[in-house]
C-alpha cells in the first residue's frame, strides 16, 4: 500500500482528523492548508465575519484591541 493510499484510509477511518472550512464543504488535512484556502478563497466572508464580531464585541464590552485581529496578521508556523 502506498503512502497516499494509507493516508486516504486513515482520513476515511478518522474523519474528525480533517479540518473543515466554515464557508464551503472542503476539508483539509492541516491547519495551514485550511488557512491558506480561507485567505485566498473566502476573504469577503472573513471580512463580514470580522465586522459581525466587532458589533458583538462592542455590545458586550470587549476591549477594542481584539477587534481588528485577523489570521493574516500572524506568520504561518
N, C-alpha and C positions, 0 to 999 in steps of 0.2 A: 504494500500500500504506500503510495507516495505521500509526502508531507501535506500536499494540498488536499488530497482525499481524506487524510487523517484529520485535518483541521475542519473540513466540512462535516465529518461525522461528529466531532466534538461540539461544534456550534449547533448542529441539529439535536444533539443529546441535551445540551445545556443552553437553551435559547436565552436564558436570563443573563448569560455572559456577553450578549450583544448589547450595544448602546443604541437606543432608538432616537431618531430625530423627532423633535416636538412638532415640527412643521410639515413633515411628509412621512411616508411609510418606510423610508430607508433605514437600514440598520448597519452598524459599523462595529468592527472588532476592537477598535481603540478609541480612546477619548480624542486623540489627536486627529484621527480621521473624521470623527463627528464634528469637532470644532472647525476644521478646515471646510467641510461641507457647509456647515451653518453660516460661516462668514462669507463664503463665496455665493451660495445659492439663496440664502434667506436673510439678507441684510435688511430689507424693508420690514419683514416680520419682526426681526430682532429690535429694530428701532421703535416699532409700535409697542412691543412688549416693554421696552425700556421706558417709554413715555407713560404707559399704564402704571408701571411700577412707581414712577415719580409722583403720580397723582395719589396712589395708595400710600406712599411714604410720607407725603405732605399731610395727608389726612390723619395719619397715625403718629405723627411727631418724630419720625426717624430723622437722624442728622443728615444735613444736606451733603456732606462729603461722600456719602454712599450712593447718592442719586445718579451720578454720572459714571459709575464704574462699569466698564464693558469688558468682555472677554478679550477683545483685540488689544487692550491696554497692557496685557501680560504676555511675556515671551513664551513660546511653546517650550515645553520641557522635553 
